[in-house]
Structures are given as structure tokens and as C-alpha cells.
Amino acid sequence: MKDVLTYKGFIGSVHFSADDNVFFGKVEGINDLITFEGETVQELRNAFQYMVDEHIKDCETENICTGKSYNGSFNIRLTPDLHRRAAISAKLRGNTLNSFVKEAIERRLEYAD
């Protein structure tokens, strides 16, 4: 798994700046840009959790959703060969390419958890 922090259903990216000798990250999957940093892993974790708690409070105060809204549509970039192979495989199974990709993602997510 990639280096991430999790807290209350939120995900925080984790990076390190050798120039500044500091860990830093941002809260992912939200509409706002929220960053955090710390000189140690524990400081980074504490800063992340603090920023998540503050984000939740702000959203409750403003009566807005805490997470990013998704509309169910996204673009995917494939190599031409992979695109062709997927389209052919979908057609041979009597499916659309869209349903083929949706089923592949669902199967992958079953094993990810």
C-alpha cells in the first residue's frame, strides 16, 4: 500500500522534503485544499488528524458535505492495444466497454479490502 494516513474515513498523502527536513501531505478526496506537516511521523499524524477534525467542524458550521462529490463518470487513459483488447473482450462477452470496466473495478475492489 502507498504511504497514506487514514482517520475518520479521510485519507492523507505522505511526502518528505529533504530540503526542509519535514514530512508533509494533503487531505485527499475533498473539495478543499488542506495540507499538514510535521518533523516526525507522530507530528505528521497529529497534524493530519487535527486538520481533519477542523475540516469536519467547518463543514458542519457551513452545512456542506465533508467529502468530494463524485458524479460516477471519469476518463481513463489506456494504451491503444489495451483499449482494443478490452473492447474486443467486452464485445465477445456481450457487454459494453463501460460495463466491462465497471465490472473489472468492482472485482478489483473486492480484493483490495
C-alpha positions in Angstrom: 0.0 0.0 0.0 1.1 3.5 -0.7 2.2 5.7 2.2 -1.0 7.3 3.4 -2.7 8.2 6.7 -6.3 7.4 7.4 -8.6 9.0 10.0 -12.4 9.1 10.3 -12.7 7.9 6.7 -10.3 10.5 5.3 -7.0 9.8 3.5 -3.9 11.9 3.8 -1.0 11.7 1.4 2.5 11.4 2.9 5.7 13.0 1.5 9.1 14.0 2.7 11.1 17.1 1.9 14.8 16.5 2.3 15.4 20.2 1.8 13.2 21.3 4.6 13.6 18.1 6.7 9.9 17.8 7.1 7.1 15.4 6.4 4.0 16.9 4.6 0.8 15.9 3.0 -2.7 16.9 2.0 -6.1 15.6 2.7 -7.3 13.7 -0.4 -10.9 13.2 -1.6 -12.3 16.6 -0.6 -13.1 19.7 -2.5 -10.9 22.0 -0.3 -7.1 22.1 -0.3 -6.0 21.1 3.2 -2.3 20.5 3.9 -0.4 19.4 7.0 3.2 18.8 8.1 5.4 17.6 10.9 9.0 17.0 11.7 8.3 13.4 12.9 5.8 10.8 11.9 3.8 11.4 15.1 3.7 15.1 14.5 2.6 14.5 10.9 -0.2 12.1 12.1 -1.3 14.6 14.8 -1.4 17.5 12.3 -3.4 15.3 9.8 -5.9 14.3 12.5 -6.2 17.9 13.7 -6.8 19.2 10.1 -9.5 16.5 9.5 -11.3 17.4 12.7 -11.1 21.1 11.8 -12.4 20.3 8.3 -15.4 18.4 9.7 -16.2 21.3 12.1 -16.0 23.8 9.3 -18.3 21.7 7.1 -20.8 21.3 9.9 -20.8 25.0 10.5 -21.3 25.8 6.9 -23.7 22.9 6.4 -21.7 21.5 3.4 -20.6 17.9 2.6 -17.2 16.9 4.1 -16.2 14.8 1.1 -15.7 15.3 -2.6 -18.8 14.7 -4.6 -18.5 12.2 -7.4 -20.8 12.0 -10.4 -20.0 8.5 -11.5 -18.2 9.5 -14.7 -14.4 9.7 -15.3 -12.0 9.5 -18.2 -9.5 6.7 -18.4 -6.3 6.6 -20.4 -5.1 3.3 -21.8 -2.6 2.3 -24.4 -4.2 1.7 -27.8 -3.5 -2.0 -27.5 -5.1 -2.4 -24.1 -8.1 -0.3 -25.3 -8.6 -2.6 -28.3 -8.2 -5.8 -26.2 -10.7 -4.6 -23.6 -13.2 -3.6 -26.3 -12.9 -7.0 -28.0 -13.2 -8.9 -24.7 -16.3 -6.9 -23.8 -17.9 -7.4 -27.2 -17.2 -11.2 -27.0 -19.0 -11.3 -23.7 -22.0 -9.3 -25.0 -21.1 -6.3 -22.8 -20.3 -2.7 -23.5 -16.8 -1.4 -22.8 -18.3 0.7 -19.9 -19.8 -2.3 -18.2 -16.6 -4.3 -18.8 -14.5 -1.6 -17.0 -17.1 -1.2 -14.2 -17.1 -5.0 -13.5 -13.3 -5.0 -13.5 -13.1 -2.2 -11.0 -15.7 -3.9 -8.8 -13.8 -7.2 -8.8 -10.5 -5.4 -8.0 -12.1 -3.5 -5.1 -13.4 -6.8 -3.7 -9.8 -8.0 -3.3 -8.5 -4.6 -2.2 -10.4 -4.5 1.1 
